[in-house]
Amino acid sequence: MLIIPEREIANLMTRKAAYDAVERVFAAMASEDAYNFPVVREAINYENALYGFKGGFDRASRTLGLKAGGYWPHNLKKRNMINHQSTVFLFDPDTGKAKAMVGGNLLTALRTAAASSVSIKHLAREDAKVIGMIGAGHQAAFQLRAALEQRDFERIVGWNLHTEMLPTLEKVALETGLPFEAIELDGMAEADVIISITSSHDPILDADQVSPGTHIACMGTDTKGKQEVDPDLVARATVFTDEVAQSIAIGEAQHAVAQGLLTESDIHQIGAVINGTHPGRNSDDQITLFDGTGVGLQDLAVAASVVDLAVANGIAIDVDF
Ligand code: NAD
């Protein structure tokens, strides 16, 4: 079995490799070559931790496995460790034998950023110039860096409930040489692409704060009860997602569906656009919305990619297991 420790991931994995892995697996999901297993998520009544498994099988790339992990809220204060902890396990689909154990913390951030980036590549207007960020936490910097690679953006605008966190976005702007402006939410009307990545439980962005032709990637809502945008905005948009069942159950679309503003048949898999079986954006005035809920197959795809990179670089630790 190969072990790729968390400490090696940053040196091995690139945004490009994460993008390619996630785009490929979204395509495989839409062509029914890949499917996710039911998610297990448990409050374990110990350390206030949430622990669970996300697994799946991609027959196209022969990737089988699971991500195990969750959220330990006291890690940072008590142990100076990050609160989100995860590990990916890959298995040989021919034999069931354990194949690799891979640190999953940085990979989770990269695969989530790759998802909104894939949606921008396939759904945003080609002439998009202004990107709007809602959220300025840990994940926001990853989303923004990946998004900037998809269009010739000229300006970044950003809003965050906690304004003291906005330097997260300013730092990426500085790195990339683009101007950054902190705005009120009405200013989002200037954005051609908007990414929301917050842990909000109430709508932040209203339907009238978005201009025709905008692409919105809603990435923060990954649990029942979370919400980032007005359900009327979801209803007005053409909605795409990683996995339709998750979009309805735990994604941004859960609220519009519950209110009868949207039905399952209104939600399209982003993989269908990648495969060319759905046309995607059909006009410069259309609002497109990607409901990125986060699926286990994304984790397996980036982990498989990093295993290949680790082997090629002679970094994988081979243990007799
Ligand atoms: P973080 O704790 O670093 O940042 C949280 C962000 O949410 C900050 O911008 C904060 O200001 C904002 N926020 C907190 N409470 C808010 C409220 N009530 N209203 C509006 N904004 C609020 O978290 P993170 O790691 O950046 O993750 C952000 C969100 O993305 C979380 O909800 C997380 O579960 C989700 N996430 C989704 C995926 C996916 O695949 N879709 C993957 C990873 C994380």
Boltz pocket constraint, residues with backbone or C-beta under 6 A from the ligand:
constraints:
  - pocket:
      binder: B
      contacts: [[A, 108], [A, 112], [A, 134], [A, 135], [A, 136], [A, 137], [A, 138], [A, 139], [A, 140], [A, 160], [A, 161], [A, 162], [A, 165], [A, 197], [A, 198], [A, 199], [A, 200], [A, 201], [A, 202], [A, 204], [A, 218], [A, 219], [A, 220], [A, 221], [A, 222], [A, 226], [A, 292], [A, 293], [A, 294], [A, 295]]
      max_distance: 6.0
